[in-house]
Structures are given as structure tokens and as C-alpha cells.
């Protein structure tokens, strides 16, 4: 299996054992936090199952089968993922998988392209999404056909907990009698939201939060950043390699620009603009964006601290002026940084729960106003 996947030795060992002992299950559940390599491991496992290289070398990564799987073009690999819900216009996806809406098709292609080339980034659909009955019907249809060119057909169902009730019940039937030549892999960060009847039919492979040390090493190897920054990003990433990569890549991304926009509103005490802003992005659909944005605020605070005693450590080098203005507003912000960071970390945790995201955003805004403008 692919040793490029860092920090998941246990999961990889379990799968390698299944491969070498010829004890591959017909259904797996890869569960664990977001951004720790569940999907990457599923792809690697799909490759190993179909690779033509000698057993010890699978997946080789270079044979035609491995390449097609890496490119998402293998006819026997099916990838099911949360997709925008239908809005009344029934039949926007046919059983054969034909997407009949141009807009949906474009988003579908963008999602796959993102997954293929920059999987650590989040892709935002234009609407709320979930795993739809149409996708499960398509899977049912495909599963009855024999493999085109593979030894085993592999179905990866990403974020399986987002299945609608209807989809989950239909899927259960497939799971009860899977054909011999298929392997179904569910991935989920919320396995408890899956039907118990689905859970009990899958072999469970646990994935863990990745240690800051491993993330730090990976960042230094893969990104052109300073050791100070690598340590900072690894600490804020909360065990998610994907998030660490996003933080390291965030110069000129939407997330960073949105965070700067928010900081500008805080600086100007622009309540009116903030209310519009929070109404627009303070929802579950933007949860990942909000999570990264709050992390950007942590980086911002750490920058204000670095400004005076170690300017080279500043991440937002192109915003020195704004950083200085923040410091000027209330130099005591330095003393309050630990408390503020603790508060922001708490907000990130709350975001994962059932709290209204807009409320969290408002709390963050108020906390910064209170601290900076000494309200
Ligand atoms: Zn291969």
C-alpha cells in the first residue's frame, strides 16, 4: 500500500494484511476525522486490488490500472459523493449516471478535478448536498454488470453519513448481497450517523488524527515554508493533514481573502457590513470555510505577536501595515493572545457540533471588537 499516506500505519497494516492473506472483505468502513487520508487510502486500496505488478509491489502506481484509478478514469471504479439535492426537477440524473443539467454537470466535473489534483482543498457546491437516491440507483445498476477490465470493481462512497434515508435504505439492499467481484468502501467522519444495519455489515478500519510532528515534517517536505510556519500550521491543523496544506497554501485563496475582509470589518467596527457578511456565510454549507477562517485568525494573532520580536516569523508578510494597525489599536492584545486563541479553538470545536454557525461568527466578531477596541 501507499506509504506516502502519513500517520495511518494501523489502517494501512490492516488492509495490507487483508491483501496478502487474500481476506479482502466485500465492504469496508474507513472512519475517522476529516482530512486524515481516508479517501487517499481508499484509492490506494482500489489500486492495490487491481494492480498488475507482483504482489509485494502493489500498488505500483505506474501500470495502466493504477494510473486509470489515480485519474478517476477506470471504468470499474465508481466514486459516489455528496451532490446537490434535486430541487423538484426530478430525473436530473439518469440511472446510467447521465447528468442532465448543465450546471450540475459542471459542478460534478469540478468536484472530480479538485479531488484528483488538489484533494486537500474543499469544494463548495452551489447548494446543500448529500448522497442521493439517484447515485445509489446508479451504483445498483453498475454493480450488476460484470467488470470491464478489472479483477475487482471498487465502489467508494465518500462521506457515507450524508446518505438520505431513502438512499441509505436502498443501499442496504446492495450491501446485503454484494457480488463476489466487488469491494465497497464507505468513508465517514461521523460513523454514528450511519444506519446500524449498514455499520454492522462493514469491516471497520479506524483512521486517526495525525500528530503535529508528522504534519510538520510533511509540510516542510512538501511546501516551501519556514520551520516556524510549519510548526504553527501543524499546531492549528488539529490533526488534519488536509487543513495543514490548506493553511500553507492559503496566500491569495478565497478563505484568506474572506478572513482579511472580516479583519478589516473588525478594524473599522463595521457592524452593518458584518451583519450582511455573517448572514451570507454563517451557515452549515460554509462550515469548512468558517473553520479555516477562524484558523486564519489564530495565525493573525500569532503574527501580531511575531511582529515585534521576530518579524521573519510573520505569515501574512504582505499585510504588515494592517497587522501594525491592529497592534496600535490595543498593544495589550499581546497579553490577551493566549486567551483569544483558546477562545477561537473552542469556536472551531463548537462549529463541528450543532451550534448555529452564524452565532459562532458573531461571537468571534464581538470578542475581537471587545479586545481591540476595548469595549
Ligand atoms: Zn499498478
Boltz pocket constraint, residues with backbone or C-beta under 6 A from the ligand:
constraints:
  - pocket:
      binder: B
      contacts: [[A, 47], [A, 50], [A, 51], [A, 52], [A, 53], [A, 58], [A, 59], [A, 60], [A, 61], [A, 62], [A, 63], [A, 64], [A, 65], [A, 66], [A, 67]]
      max_distance: 6.0
